[in-house]
Amino acid sequence: MRASVLCLLLGATLVAADWPDYGGNQARTRYSPLTQITPANVSSLTVAWTYDTGDAFKGSEMQCQPVVAHGVLYATSPTLRVFALDAATGAVKWSFNPLQGETTPTRTRIRGLMYWERGDQQRIYFGARNWFYALDATTGKPVATFGRQGRIDLREGFRGRDPRTISIGVNTPGVFYGDLLILGSVVPEGLPSAPGDIRAFDVNTGGEKWAFHTIPHPGEFGYDTWPKDAWKYAGGANAWSGISLDEKRGLVFAATGRVPNTRNLGLEDVGVVMDAKGGIYVTDPQFTPDAKKSQPGKQVYYIAPDGKARVVIGPGDFAMPNGVELSADGRTLFVNNTWQQPGENFIWMYDVAEDGSVANRRQFAVLDLKPEILEARNPADRFDSGADGSAVDTDGRYYVATRTGVQIFQRDGAYVGTIWVPQYPVSLTFGGPDNDVLYMVGESSVWSIQTKVHGWRYPSGRSSRRR
């Protein structure tokens, strides 16, 4: 069993180019200006060198995206051993094993490292389980002034939480901003669980400088939208996939995961759409029984621009409201009924009032249930359309992600057809310079289609993207 780093050579010439950041840069654009390899010559690539880590084991994986700085390649092996190679020859410069002495390896995922330099100092930062390390990039030795002998314990620093009870790690690189090292995290999906705070540490000492609480604490914005004291025991809402940085404006962008076991907290797997005034419609499908939730489900909320929330569609109107969308003029609210009962596989529509309230429920369209749904082995699945995210175009057509693909309806509700995709899509958006590319998001893939229509874009610049 092998885990290898492979270098490919074109002809007899190597072009020197660094890739010092995960994703190419801190904006994570994944763009390279190199032009030597083209569709015309890619078939002539040959192997220049191969480095075998020598520590692969059954079930192991190697997801690390190497970084390259000053002609040195840095990466990690399946056992989290960090190594530095001459990028031109593959020769080993050094290696560092944070798990030295462990005889039974376990699969631990790491997607990349962080390279930093300031003057004559060069460092590599990376996470291994609950520890976060700083290494001298030229020697591979821990930087003694960082934390305790070159590492900090990520379990520490959570208000009201015993570090011994917390499981947390970092497997996707963060970003640097000035003297700050800003990180997301990976936490379990269970209760109780570690919070998914986005935290900043001093790049030299490892001391925590600030934390953004994705589950609000008392006195913070949004605290009253969560169950009482949720911050003390709930976890998740973590930026497990990493973060990006707009260095010019000093803004960090992060996408967070779900809150684990939200059936015990309140809303679960919601659909969201924002109106032109900044108000937000939120659906609560309630995939779990009433007895396991702390509030009624199967209803739709409106959160006004001032943050005040109220129920606008009560329980009983739907088997399971999920995806939600607004018409281009903002006067009609569409709600997708996901878990259908016989005769209820509809997309519903409501008139929207100035204050965000809705009225006059009526059928907009009948979802097309394919034979694979109607003939499902489990009777409970035979009317489950999976209707989820949706979008509208400037001509009023309605697009909705379902288990059988993206179904399209005319503005009068007439069925047009279905765009088939390899995986069950859950979310949609129009994008591109002319807003004419339809992006479809599945559980592990994203697809795009160039269309001949244009997605609706709000005057403020927000495109029609809803989940």
C-alpha positions in Angstrom: 0.0 0.0 0.0 1.5 3.3 -1.1 0.7 7.0 -0.5 2.7 9.2 -2.9 3.4 12.7 -4.1 3.8 12.7 -7.9 5.6 15.4 -9.9 5.0 15.5 -13.7 7.4 16.9 -16.2 6.7 18.5 -19.6 9.4 17.9 -22.1 12.8 18.7 -20.5 12.0 22.1 -18.9 10.7 22.8 -15.3 9.1 26.2 -14.7 9.6 27.5 -11.2 6.5 28.8 -9.5 5.4 28.9 -5.9 2.0 27.9 -4.5 2.4 29.2 -0.9 -1.2 29.2 0.1 -3.9 26.5 0.3 -6.2 27.3 -2.6 -3.5 29.4 -4.3 -4.0 32.5 -2.1 -5.9 33.6 1.0 -9.0 34.4 -1.2 -9.0 30.7 -2.1 -9.5 31.5 -5.8 -7.5 28.4 -6.8 -6.1 30.2 -9.8 -2.7 29.7 -11.3 -1.3 32.0 -14.0 1.0 29.3 -15.4 0.5 28.6 -19.1 3.1 25.9 -19.9 0.6 23.0 -19.6 -2.2 23.3 -22.2 -4.9 20.9 -23.7 -2.6 20.5 -26.6 0.4 19.2 -24.7 -1.0 17.6 -21.5 -0.8 14.2 -23.0 3.0 14.5 -23.3 3.5 14.8 -19.5 6.0 12.3 -18.0 6.9 11.5 -14.4 9.8 13.6 -13.1 9.9 12.1 -9.6 7.8 10.3 -7.1 7.9 10.4 -3.3 6.4 7.5 -1.4 5.4 8.5 2.2 5.9 4.9 3.3 3.2 5.0 6.0 -0.1 4.2 4.3 -2.3 1.7 6.1 -5.6 0.0 5.5 -8.4 2.7 5.3 -5.9 5.6 5.2 -6.2 8.6 2.9 -4.0 11.4 1.7 -6.1 14.6 1.0 -3.4 17.1 1.7 -3.0 19.8 -1.0 0.8 20.6 -0.9 2.1 24.2 -0.6 5.3 25.3 -2.4 7.4 28.2 -1.2 10.9 29.1 -2.4 11.1 25.8 -4.3 10.3 23.7 -1.3 7.1 21.5 -1.2 5.4 20.9 2.1 2.7 18.3 2.7 1.5 15.6 5.2 1.4 11.9 5.0 -1.5 9.5 5.9 -0.3 9.4 9.6 -0.1 13.3 9.7 3.7 13.3 9.4 4.7 16.6 7.9 7.5 16.6 5.3 9.5 19.0 3.2 10.8 18.1 -0.3 12.9 19.8 -2.9 10.1 20.6 -5.4 12.5 20.1 -8.4 13.9 16.7 -7.4 11.7 15.2 -4.7 14.6 14.9 -2.2 13.6 14.9 1.4 14.7 18.0 3.4 13.1 17.1 6.8 10.0 15.5 8.3 8.1 15.9 11.6 5.8 13.4 13.3 3.4 15.0 15.7 2.2 11.5 16.8 5.6 10.1 17.5 5.4 6.8 19.5 1.9 5.8 18.4 1.9 2.3 17.1 -1.7 2.0 15.9 -2.5 4.6 13.3 -6.0 5.9 12.9 -7.4 7.7 9.9 -7.3 11.4 10.3 -8.1 13.8 7.5 -6.0 16.9 6.8 -6.5 19.0 3.6 -3.5 21.2 3.8 -0.9 23.3 5.6 -0.3 27.0 6.2 2.9 28.6 5.1 4.0 31.9 6.7 7.0 34.1 6.4 8.1 37.4 7.9 11.6 38.7 7.2 14.0 35.8 7.6 11.4 33.7 9.5 9.5 30.9 7.7 7.0 28.7 9.4 4.5 25.9 8.7 1.3 25.8 10.8 -0.9 22.7 10.8 -3.4 20.8 13.0 -3.1 17.3 14.3 -6.1 16.1 16.4 -6.7 18.7 19.1 -3.2 20.2 18.7 -2.2 23.1 16.5 1.6 23.3 15.7 4.1 25.9 14.5 7.2 24.5 12.8 10.3 26.2 11.5 10.0 25.7 7.8 13.7 25.4 7.2 14.4 22.7 9.9 11.0 21.1 10.7 11.5 21.8 14.4 8.7 23.2 16.6 8.8 27.0 17.2 9.3 27.0 21.0 7.8 30.5 21.5 4.4 29.4 20.0 2.1 28.1 22.8 3.8 25.4 24.8 6.9 24.2 23.0 5.5 24.8 19.6 1.8 23.9 19.9 -1.5 25.0 21.4 -4.4 22.9 22.6 -7.5 23.8 20.6 -9.8 22.5 23.4 -8.9 25.4 25.6 -10.5 28.8 25.7 -14.2 27.9 25.4 -16.1 29.7 28.1 -17.9 27.4 30.5 -16.5 24.2 28.8 -14.2 21.7 30.4 -11.4 21.1 27.8 -11.2 17.5 28.8 -14.8 17.0 27.5 -14.2 18.7 24.1 -13.3 17.0 20.8 -12.0 19.5 18.3 -9.5 19.7 15.4 -8.5 21.7 12.3 -8.2 19.8 9.1 -8.6 22.7 6.6 -6.2 25.6 6.6 -7.2 29.0 8.0 -5.8 32.4 7.0 -3.3 35.0 8.2 -4.3 38.6 8.7 -1.5 40.8 10.1 -0.2 39.0 13.2 -3.4 36.9 13.5 -3.9 33.3 12.6 -7.6 32.8 12.0 -9.1 29.2 12.1 -12.3 27.3 11.6 -12.6 23.8 13.2 -14.0 20.3 13.0 -16.2 19.1 15.8 -18.5 16.1 16.4 -22.1 16.1 15.4 -23.7 15.1 18.7 -24.8 16.5 22.0 -23.1 17.9 23.9 -20.5 19.1 21.4 -17.8 21.6 21.0 -18.9 25.0 19.6 -17.9 26.0 16.1 -16.4 29.3 17.1 -14.1 31.0 14.5 -11.1 32.0 16.5 -8.0 34.2 15.9 -4.6 33.5 17.6 -1.4 35.5 17.8 0.8 34.1 15.1 3.9 34.4 17.3 2.7 33.3 20.8 -0.4 31.2 20.0 -2.5 33.2 22.4 -6.2 33.6 21.6 -7.0 37.2 20.4 -10.7 36.9 19.6 -13.5 34.5 18.9 -16.7 34.8 16.8 -19.4 32.7 18.4 -21.4 31.0 15.7 -23.9 30.0 18.4 -24.5 33.4 20.1 -23.8 34.0 23.8 -26.0 36.2 26.0 -26.1 39.8 24.8 -24.8 38.9 21.3 -26.8 39.4 18.1 -29.2 36.4 17.4 -29.0 35.0 21.0 -32.8 35.2 21.4 -33.4 33.1 18.2 -31.8 30.1 19.9 -33.1 27.9 22.7 -32.1 29.2 26.1 -28.4 28.6 27.0 -27.8 26.7 23.7 -24.3 28.0 23.7 -23.5 26.0 26.8 -24.2 22.6 25.3 -24.9 22.8 21.6 -22.1 22.6 19.1 -21.5 22.5 15.4 -22.2 25.6 13.2 -18.5 25.2 12.5 -16.4 26.3 9.5 -15.0 22.8 8.8 -14.3 23.5 5.1 -12.0 26.4 5.8 -12.3 30.1 5.5 -11.2 32.8 3.0 -10.0 36.3 3.4 -10.5 39.6 1.6 -7.2 41.2 2.6 -8.0 44.7 1.2 -11.3 45.0 3.3 -10.2 42.9 6.2 -13.1 40.6 6.0 -13.2 36.8 6.7 -15.7 34.6 4.9 -16.8 31.3 6.3 -19.5 28.7 5.5 -20.6 26.8 8.5 -22.0 23.3 8.9 -25.3 22.4 10.6 -26.0 22.3 14.3 -25.8 18.6 15.4 -29.1 17.0 16.5 -31.1 20.2 15.9 -34.2 18.1 16.5 -33.5 18.8 20.2 -33.0 22.5 19.7 -35.6 23.8 17.2 -35.2 24.5 13.5 -33.7 21.8 11.4 -32.4 21.9 7.8 -34.3 25.1 7.0 -35.1 26.8 3.7 -34.3 30.5 3.5 -35.1 33.4 1.1 -34.5 37.1 1.6 -36.8 39.8 0.3 -35.7 43.2 -1.1 -36.3 44.9 2.3 -33.9 42.6 4.1 -36.6 40.5 5.7 -36.1 36.7 5.7 -38.5 33.8 5.2 -37.5 30.6 7.0 -39.1 27.2 6.7 -39.0 24.5 9.4 -39.7 21.2 7.7 -39.5 19.2 10.9 -38.0 15.9 9.8 -38.5 14.6 13.4 -41.5 13.9 15.6 -43.1 16.7 17.7 -42.0 15.1 20.9 -38.3 15.5 20.1 -38.5 19.2 19.3 -38.5 22.2 21.6 -40.9 24.1 19.3 -43.7 23.4 16.7 -42.4 22.4 13.3 -43.9 22.3 9.8 -44.3 26.1 9.6 -42.8 29.2 8.0 -41.4 32.2 9.8 -40.7 35.7 8.7 -37.8 37.6 10.3 -38.3 41.3 9.8 -35.4 43.6 9.0 -35.4 44.6 12.6 -34.7 41.0 13.7 -38.2 40.3 15.1 -39.5 36.9 14.0 -43.1 35.7 13.7 -45.0 32.7 12.2 -46.6 33.5 8.9 -47.7 30.0 7.9 -48.7 27.8 10.8 -48.4 24.0 11.2 -51.1 22.1 9.4 -50.8 23.8 6.0 -48.1 21.4 4.8 -46.9 17.9 5.2 -43.4 19.3 5.2 -42.5 22.8 4.0 -38.9 23.0 2.8 -37.6 25.1 -0.1 -38.9 28.6 -0.3 -38.7 31.3 -3.0 -40.0 34.7 -3.9 -41.3 35.9 -7.3 -39.2 38.5 -9.2 -41.6 41.3 -8.1 -41.5 40.0 -4.4 -45.3 39.8 -4.3 -45.6 36.0 -4.3 -44.1 33.5 -1.9 -43.6 29.9 -3.2 -43.2 27.0 -0.7 -42.2 23.5 -1.8 -44.0 20.7 0.0 -41.2 18.1 0.4 -42.7 15.1 2.1 -45.8 14.5 0.0 -48.9 12.6 0.9 -51.0 11.2 -1.9 -52.6 14.1 -3.8 -50.5 16.7 -2.0 -47.4 16.9 -4.3 -47.8 20.6 -4.9 -45.8 23.8 -4.9 -47.9 26.3 -3.0 -48.1 30.0 -3.5 -49.1 32.9 -1.3 -49.7 36.7 -1.7 -47.1 38.7 0.2 -48.2 41.9 2.1 -46.0 44.9 2.7 -45.3 43.8 6.3 -44.1 40.3 5.2 -47.3 38.5 6.1 -48.8 36.1 3.6 -52.4 35.1 2.6 -54.5 33.4 -0.1 -52.8 30.0 -0.3 -53.3 28.3 -3.6 -51.7 25.6 -5.8 -49.0 26.8 -8.1 -47.7 23.5 -9.7 -47.9 19.8 -9.4 -44.5 18.2 -8.9 -43.6 15.4 -11.3 -43.1 12.1 -9.4 -41.1 9.6 -11.4 -41.6 5.9 -11.3 -38.6 5.4 -9.1 -40.4 7.4 -6.4 -43.9 6.0 -6.9 -42.6 2.5 -7.0 -40.2 2.8 -4.1 -39.8 -0.3 -1.9 -40.5 1.7 1.2 -44.1 2.9 1.0 -43.2 6.0 3.1 -40.9 7.1 0.2 -43.5 6.8 -2.6 -44.6 10.5 -2.4 -41.3 12.0 -1.2 -40.4 14.5 -4.0 -37.5 15.9 -2.1 -38.5 19.4 -3.3 -35.8 21.7 -1.9 -33.9 24.7 -3.2 -35.4 26.8 -6.0 -34.8 29.8 -8.2 -36.7 32.0 -10.7 -35.7 33.6 -14.0 -36.7 37.0 -15.3 -39.5 35.5 -17.4 -41.1 34.0 -14.3 -40.1 30.4 -14.8 -39.7 28.4 -11.5 -36.8 25.9 -11.0 -36.9 23.5 -8.1 -34.4 20.8 -7.0 -36.1 17.4 -6.5 -35.0 13.8 -6.1 -35.3 13.3 -9.8 -33.5 16.4 -11.0 -34.3 20.1 -11.4 -38.0 20.5 -12.4 -39.0 23.6 -14.4 -42.4 25.2 -14.5 -43.8 28.1 -16.5 -45.0 31.2 -14.6 -48.6 29.8 -14.7 -47.4 26.5 -13.1 -47.3 24.4 -16.3 -44.7 21.7 -16.2 -41.9 22.3 -18.7 -39.5 19.4 -18.0 -36.7 18.1 -15.8 -32.9 18.7 -15.9 -31.3 15.4 -15.0 -28.2 15.5 -12.8 -26.1 12.5 -11.5 -26.9 13.2 -7.9 -30.0 14.4 -5.9 -29.7 18.2 -6.1 -30.6 20.2 -3.0 -29.9 23.9 -3.9 -30.0 26.1 -6.9 -28.7 29.6 -8.0 -28.3 31.6 -11.1 -24.9 33.2 -11.5 -22.2 34.3 -13.9 -21.5 37.8 -15.3 -24.9 37.8 -17.1 -26.7 35.7 -14.4 -27.4 33.1 -17.1 -25.6 30.1 -15.6 -27.7 27.7 -13.5 -25.7 26.2 -10.7 -27.0 23.0 -9.0 -25.6 21.8 -5.7 -25.8 18.2 -4.6 -24.5 16.6 -1.3 -21.0 16.2 -2.7 -21.0 17.8 -6.2 -21.8 21.0 -8.0 -23.0 21.3 -11.6 -23.5 24.2 -13.9 -25.5 24.7 -17.1 -25.2 27.6 -19.5 -28.8 28.7 -20.2 -30.6 31.0 -22.6 -32.4 32.8 -19.8 -31.4 35.1 -17.0 -31.9 34.5 -13.3 -33.7 37.2 -11.4 -31.3 39.6 -9.6 -32.6 42.0 -6.9 -31.8 45.7 -7.5 -29.4 45.5 -4.6 -27.3 43.0 -6.4 -28.5 39.9 -4.6 -29.2 37.1 -7.0 -32.1 34.7 -6.7 -30.5 32.0 -4.6 -32.6 30.0 -2.2 -32.3 26.8 -0.3 
